[in-house]
Amino acid sequence: MGKDDFSAVAVIPARLASSRFPRKALALICGEPMIAHVVSRALESKHLSEVLVATDDGSIAEAAEKAGASAVMTGECASGTDRVAEAALGRSGWDLLINVQGDEPLLSARNIDVLIEGMISCAGTGMGTLCRPLEPAQLEDPHVVKLVRRSDGRALYFSRAGIPFFRDGSVDPKMIRKHLGIYAYRRQVLESFVSLPTSSLEEAEKLEQLRALEAGMDIMVFDAPDEAFGVDTEDDLRMVERLMKEQRPGC
């Protein structure tokens, strides 16, 4: 499949309730709701044919549509991936689905395009994601998900623990990678993934992607050109707004 004969859509899951930051999707950044910033960034992608927001709230849907996305109302979902699947699997006309986090107002469209291009070049792979270099100081931070991959780029494991473990104490920065929470799925793989029960490793680490690995699914990991910044707290929100004003003065 070449770049001119495929269709890729992005689905952004966004729910109103958030245990750590209630109404996060509607929090204002430079005067606009967070979900609007995520939509605007996704629309900058060269390869996406459509951007959808999957949500359980009318206010989020309204903000998403105002920003240029199509809103899809979903029910109560166990996870963001389940919400994405509910919104997308009933629709035709897409070959690749990009699951974009709804709390990344500094989302890089270049990262989306690299992921799509990587999946096109790896036609036999049904699921893909991105990684970035990891600072050695973050190696033991459980809030930063680490990964190790095979020589062909496929994921071996994801963990909140510091992997790989350097027995002699000398950390090689080239070997430590941070996982970015963006995924690409082909339809059949997404259907299979959401039909699987929660796995033991997934439950232990609270990482959904381990369900796929335990089930024998391949996850191709590509190198992202740009960093990703998620918003989990109000402090994160202020930091992101500061960065946004530096990138786009007058926002």
Backbone hydrogen bonds in HBPLUS format (Angstrom, degrees):
<---DONOR---> <-ACCEPTOR-->    atom                        ^
c    i                          cat <-CA-CA->   ^        H-A-AA   ^      H-
h    n   atom  resd res      DA  || num        DHA   H-A  angle D-A-AA Bond
n    s   type  num  typ     dist DA aas  dist angle  dist       angle   num
A0005-ASP N   A0002-GLY O   3.31 MM   3  5.63 163.2  2.34 109.7 114.5     1
A0095-ASP N   A0007-SER O   2.68 MM  88  5.24 165.7  1.70 144.7 149.7     2
A0096-LEU N   A0007-SER O   3.10 MM  89  6.48 160.0  2.15 149.7 153.7     3
A0049-SER N   A0008-ALA O   2.75 MM  41  5.76 169.6  1.77 168.5 171.1     4
A0009-VAL N   A0096-LEU O   3.03 MM  87  6.51 156.3  2.08 161.0 163.2     5
A0098-ILE N   A0009-VAL O   2.80 MM  89  6.14 161.6  1.84 155.9 161.1     6
A0010-ALA N   A0050-GLU O   2.99 MM  40  6.42 162.7  2.02 155.9 160.2     7
A0052-LEU N   A0010-ALA O   2.78 MM  42  6.04 169.6  1.79 159.0 162.5     8
A0011-VAL N   A0098-ILE O   2.86 MM  87  6.15 160.9  1.90 157.5 160.2     9
A0100-VAL N   A0011-VAL O   3.07 MM  89  6.08 160.8  2.11 143.3 149.2    10
A0012-ILE N   A0052-LEU O   2.85 MM  40  6.18 156.3  1.90 145.4 152.7    11
A0054-ALA N   A0012-ILE O   2.92 MM  42  5.94 149.9  2.01 129.1 138.9    12
A0014-ALA N   A0054-ALA O   2.89 MM  40  6.10 159.8  1.93 164.6 162.2    13
A0023-ARG N   A0016-LEU O   3.06 MM   7  4.98 144.1  2.20 166.9 172.2    14
A0026-LEU N   A0023-ARG O   3.07 MM   3  5.62 146.1  2.19 113.1 122.4    15
A0027-ALA N   A0024-LYS O   3.01 MM   3  5.12 163.2  2.04 109.4 114.9    16
A0035-ILE N   A0025-ALA O   3.00 MM  10  5.24 158.5  2.05 156.5 149.5    17
A0034-MET N   A0027-ALA O   2.83 MM   7  5.61 129.4  2.09 143.1 156.9    18
A0029-ILE N   A0032-GLU O   2.76 MM   3  5.31 161.0  1.80 145.8 149.5    19
A0032-GLU N   A0029-ILE O   3.04 MM   3  5.31 170.8  2.05 115.5 118.1    20
A0036-ALA N   A0033-PRO O   2.96 MM   3  5.35 129.3  2.22 108.0 121.4    21
A0037-HIS N   A0033-PRO O   3.35 MM   4  6.84 148.5  2.46 149.9 158.4    22
A0037-HIS N   A0034-MET O   3.02 MM   3  5.27 121.9  2.37 103.1 117.3    23
A0038-VAL N   A0034-MET O   3.11 MM   4  6.51 158.7  2.15 155.1 161.1    24
A0039-VAL N   A0035-ILE O   3.01 MM   4  6.20 163.7  2.03 148.4 152.6    25
A0040-SER N   A0036-ALA O   2.95 MM   4  6.11 165.8  1.97 147.8 152.0    26
A0041-ARG N   A0037-HIS O   3.01 MM   4  6.20 159.4  2.05 150.3 155.1    27
A0042-ALA N   A0038-VAL O   2.98 MM   4  6.21 161.1  2.02 150.7 156.2    28
A0043-LEU N   A0039-VAL O   2.94 MM   4  6.17 153.7  2.01 155.1 162.2    29
A0044-GLU N   A0041-ARG O   3.08 MM   3  5.37 154.1  2.15 106.1 114.3    30
A0045-SER N   A0042-ALA O   3.03 MM   3  5.69 167.8  2.05 120.2 123.9    31
A0070-SER N   A0051-VAL O   2.97 MM  19  6.37 162.8  2.00 155.2 159.8    32
A0053-VAL N   A0070-SER O   2.82 MM  17  6.23 150.0  1.90 155.8 162.0    33
A0072-VAL N   A0053-VAL O   2.83 MM  19  6.04 163.1  1.86 160.9 159.2    34
A0055-THR N   A0072-VAL O   3.02 MM  17  6.36 159.8  2.06 157.4 163.8    35
A0074-THR N   A0055-THR O   2.79 MM  19  5.63 158.4  1.84 147.2 150.8    36
A0061-ALA N   A0057-ASP O   3.09 MM   4  6.36 160.4  2.13 147.2 153.1    37
A0062-GLU N   A0058-GLY O   2.91 MM   4  6.09 157.4  1.96 146.5 152.1    38
A0063-ALA N   A0059-SER O   3.05 MM   4  6.26 159.2  2.09 143.7 148.9    39
A0064-ALA N   A0060-ILE O   2.88 MM   4  6.07 156.5  1.93 152.9 159.8    40
A0065-GLU N   A0061-ALA O   2.97 MM   4  6.17 163.0  2.00 152.9 156.6    41
A0066-LYS N   A0062-GLU O   3.02 MM   4  6.17 155.2  2.08 145.1 152.2    42
A0067-ALA N   A0063-ALA O   3.14 MM   4  6.32 138.3  2.33 136.9 147.0    43
A0067-ALA N   A0064-ALA O   3.13 MM   3  5.15 127.3  2.42  94.1 107.7    44
A0069-ALA N   A0064-ALA O   3.01 MM   5  5.40 163.8  2.03 146.0 140.7    45
A0068-GLY N   A0065-GLU O   3.08 MM   3  5.09 151.0  2.17  99.2 108.2    46
A0083-ARG N   A0079-SER O   3.10 MM   4  6.42 149.5  2.20 143.0 151.5    47
A0084-VAL N   A0080-GLY O   2.92 MM   4  6.21 154.8  1.98 147.9 154.8    48
A0085-ALA N   A0081-THR O   2.88 MM   4  6.11 161.7  1.91 149.5 154.3    49
A0086-GLU N   A0082-ASP O   2.95 MM   4  6.13 159.5  2.00 145.5 150.8    50
A0087-ALA N   A0083-ARG O   3.12 MM   4  6.32 152.1  2.20 144.3 151.2    51
A0088-ALA N   A0084-VAL O   2.96 MM   4  6.10 146.5  2.08 149.4 159.0    52
A0089-LEU N   A0085-ALA O   2.90 MM   4  5.46 168.3  1.92 147.8 151.7    53
A0091-ARG N   A0088-ALA O   2.94 MM   3  5.39 163.0  1.97 118.4 123.5    54
A0097-LEU N   A0185-TYR O   2.85 MM  88  5.16 159.9  1.89 151.1 157.8    55
A0185-TYR N   A0097-LEU O   2.81 MM  88  5.16 151.6  1.89 145.9 155.5    56
A0099-ASN N   A0183-TYR O   2.75 MM  84  5.07 152.8  1.82 145.8 154.4    57
A0183-TYR N   A0099-ASN O   3.23 MM  84  5.07 159.9  2.27 133.8 139.7    58
A0231-VAL N   A0103-ASP O   2.87 MM 128  5.39 135.9  2.06 145.9 159.8    59
A0107-LEU N   A0104-GLU O   2.96 MM   3  5.27 140.1  2.13 124.9 123.2    60
A0111-ASN N   A0108-SER O   3.16 MM   3  5.28 125.9  2.47  96.4 109.0    61
A0112-ILE N   A0108-SER O   3.38 MM   4  6.82 154.1  2.45 142.7 148.6    62
A0113-ASP N   A0109-ALA O   3.00 MM   4  6.32 161.3  2.04 151.3 155.9    63
A0114-VAL N   A0110-ARG O   2.91 MM   4  6.12 156.8  1.96 150.7 156.8    64
A0115-LEU N   A0111-ASN O   3.02 MM   4  6.22 158.3  2.07 148.5 154.2    65
A0116-ILE N   A0112-ILE O   2.97 MM   4  6.27 161.2  2.01 153.1 158.1    66
A0117-GLU N   A0113-ASP O   2.87 MM   4  6.01 169.3  1.88 152.0 155.4    67
A0118-GLY N   A0114-VAL O   2.88 MM   4  5.96 152.1  1.95 143.1 151.2    68
A0119-MET N   A0115-LEU O   3.01 MM   4  6.24 155.9  2.07 146.9 152.8    69
A0120-ILE N   A0116-ILE O   3.00 MM   4  6.29 152.4  2.07 150.9 158.6    70
A0121-SER N   A0117-GLU O   3.06 MM   4  6.29 153.0  2.14 143.6 150.6    71
A0122-CYS N   A0118-GLY O   3.06 MM   4  6.27 126.3  2.36 138.1 152.2    72
A0122-CYS N   A0119-MET O   3.25 MM   3  5.00 136.9  2.44  90.4 102.2    73
A0125-THR N   A0122-CYS O   3.03 MM   3  5.66 169.6  2.04 126.4 128.9    74
A0186-ARG N   A0126-GLY O   2.96 MM  60  5.16 145.2  2.08 150.1 147.7    75
A0220-MET N   A0127-MET O   2.96 MM  93  6.38 159.9  2.00 152.5 148.0    76
A0128-GLY N   A0184-ALA O   2.94 MM  56  4.96 152.2  2.02 136.0 141.1    77
A0184-ALA N   A0128-GLY O   2.83 MM  56  4.96 151.7  1.91 139.7 141.9    78
A0129-THR N   A0220-MET O   2.86 MM  91  6.34 145.5  1.98 162.4 170.4    79
A0222-PHE N   A0129-THR O   2.97 MM  93  6.31 170.5  1.98 151.0 150.2    80
A0180-LEU N   A0130-LEU O   3.05 MM  50  5.43 175.1  2.05 139.0 137.5    81
A0131-CYS N   A0222-PHE O   2.92 MM  91  6.28 135.4  2.12 158.1 167.0    82
A0224-ALA N   A0131-CYS O   2.91 MM  93  5.72 177.6  1.91 165.2 164.5    83
A0132-ARG N   A0178-LYS O   2.88 MM  46  5.15 148.6  1.98 141.8 152.1    84
A0178-LYS N   A0132-ARG O   2.73 MM  46  5.15 169.7  1.74 160.6 163.1    85
A0134-LEU N   A0176-ILE O   3.30 MM  42  5.65 144.1  2.44 140.1 132.8    86
A0138-GLN N   A0135-GLU O   2.78 MM   3  5.43 157.4  1.83 124.6 132.0    87
A0139-LEU N   A0136-PRO O   3.16 MM   3  5.31 165.4  2.18 109.9 114.3    88
A0141-ASP N   A0138-GLN O   3.06 MM   3  5.10 163.3  2.09 108.9 114.1    89
A0144-VAL N   A0141-ASP O   3.09 MM   3  5.61 163.0  2.12 117.0 122.4    90
A0179-HIS N   A0145-VAL O   2.82 MM  34  5.52 175.6  1.82 155.0 156.2    91
A0146-LYS N   A0159-SER O   2.74 MM  13  5.28 165.9  1.76 169.4 164.4    92
A0159-SER N   A0146-LYS O   2.87 MM  13  5.28 158.0  1.92 142.3 147.0    93
A0147-LEU N   A0177-ARG O   3.18 MM  30  5.76 143.9  2.32 145.1 147.8    94
A0148-VAL N   A0157-TYR O   3.02 MM   9  5.60 151.8  2.10 155.6 161.5    95
A0156-LEU N   A0148-VAL O   2.81 MM   8  5.56 169.9  1.82 141.4 142.7    96
A0157-TYR N   A0148-VAL O   3.32 MM   9  5.60 158.8  2.37 143.3 144.2    97
A0150-ARG N   A0154-ARG O   2.64 MM   4  5.26 162.8  1.66 163.2 165.5    98
A0153-GLY N   A0150-ARG O   3.02 MM   3  5.26 163.8  2.05 111.9 115.4    99
A0221-VAL N   A0153-GLY O   2.88 MM  68  5.53 163.7  1.91 145.6 151.0   100
A0155-ALA N   A0219-ILE O   2.79 MM  64  5.53 161.7  1.83 160.3 165.8   101
A0169-GLY N   A0166-PHE O   2.97 MM   3  5.35 158.6  2.01 113.5 120.2   102
A0175-MET N   A0172-ASP O   2.95 MM   3  5.66 159.8  1.99 125.2 131.2   103
A0176-ILE N   A0173-PRO O   3.40 MM   3  5.53 152.0  2.49 102.0 109.2   104
A0182-ILE N   A0180-LEU O   2.85 MM   2  5.80 140.4  2.01 103.8  93.9   105
A0189-VAL N   A0186-ARG O   3.08 MM   3  5.50 118.4  2.48 109.1 123.9   106
A0190-LEU N   A0186-ARG O   3.01 MM   4  6.28 160.9  2.05 161.0 167.3   107
A0191-GLU N   A0187-ARG O   2.94 MM   4  6.21 164.0  1.97 158.7 163.1   108
A0192-SER N   A0188-GLN O   2.97 MM   4  6.19 156.9  2.03 143.3 149.6   109
A0193-PHE N   A0189-VAL O   2.80 MM   4  5.95 161.0  1.84 151.5 157.2   110
A0194-VAL N   A0190-LEU O   3.11 MM   4  6.26 173.7  2.11 157.7 157.1   111
A0195-SER N   A0192-SER O   3.20 MM   3  5.24 139.5  2.38  97.5 109.1   112
A0196-LEU N   A0193-PHE O   3.19 MM   3  5.53 158.3  2.23 108.9 115.4   113
A0203-GLU N   A0199-SER O   2.98 MM   4  6.16 156.2  2.04 145.3 151.6   114
A0204-ALA N   A0200-SER O   2.99 MM   4  6.18 152.1  2.07 142.5 150.2   115
A0205-GLU N   A0201-LEU O   2.96 MM   4  6.13 167.5  1.98 157.2 158.7   116
A0206-LYS N   A0202-GLU O   2.67 MM   4  5.18 129.9  1.91 139.5 152.3   117
A0207-LEU N   A0202-GLU O   3.29 MM   5  4.98 138.5  2.48 121.4 131.5   118
A0210-LEU N   A0207-LEU O   3.20 MM   3  5.92 156.2  2.26 117.6 123.8   119
A0211-ARG N   A0208-GLU O   2.92 MM   3  5.64 152.6  2.00 120.3 127.9   120
A0212-ALA N   A0209-GLN O   3.14 MM   3  5.36 124.9  2.46  99.2 111.6   121
A0213-LEU N   A0209-GLN O   3.28 MM   4  6.71 159.0  2.33 146.3 151.3   122
A0214-GLU N   A0210-LEU O   2.90 MM   4  6.01 165.2  1.92 149.1 153.1   123
A0215-ALA N   A0211-ARG O   3.13 MM   4  6.24 139.3  2.30 136.6 146.8   124
A0215-ALA N   A0212-ALA O   3.16 MM   3  5.14 126.3  2.46  94.1 108.0   125
A0217-MET N   A0212-ALA O   2.92 MM   5  5.19 157.8  1.97 156.6 149.3   126
A0216-GLY N   A0213-LEU O   2.99 MM   3  5.13 161.1  2.03 108.0 113.4   127
A0237-LEU N   A0233-THR O   3.07 MM   4  6.43 150.3  2.16 141.4 149.8   128
A0238-ARG N   A0234-GLU O   3.07 MM   4  6.37 155.2  2.13 146.2 150.7   129
A0239-MET N   A0235-ASP O   3.03 MM   4  6.30 154.5  2.10 146.8 154.1   130
A0240-VAL N   A0236-ASP O   2.87 MM   4  6.11 161.7  1.90 156.3 160.7   131
A0241-GLU N   A0237-LEU O   2.96 MM   4  6.17 157.5  2.01 147.5 153.9   132
A0242-ARG N   A0238-ARG O   3.04 MM   4  6.23 152.9  2.12 142.1 149.1   133
A0243-LEU N   A0239-MET O   3.00 MM   4  6.33 158.1  2.05 148.4 154.2   134
A0244-MET N   A0240-VAL O   2.81 MM   4  6.01 154.8  1.87 150.4 157.9   135
A0245-LYS N   A0241-GLU O   3.01 MM   4  6.20 153.8  2.08 145.2 151.3   136
A0246-GLU N   A0242-ARG O   3.11 MM   4  6.39 142.2  2.26 140.1 150.3   137
A0247-GLN N   A0243-LEU O   2.95 MM   4  6.25 152.6  2.03 148.6 155.8   138
A0248-ARG N   A0244-MET O   2.78 MM   4  5.84 160.9  1.82 152.2 157.9   139
A0251-CYS N   A0248-ARG O   3.08 MM   3  5.82 136.1  2.28 149.3 150.7   140
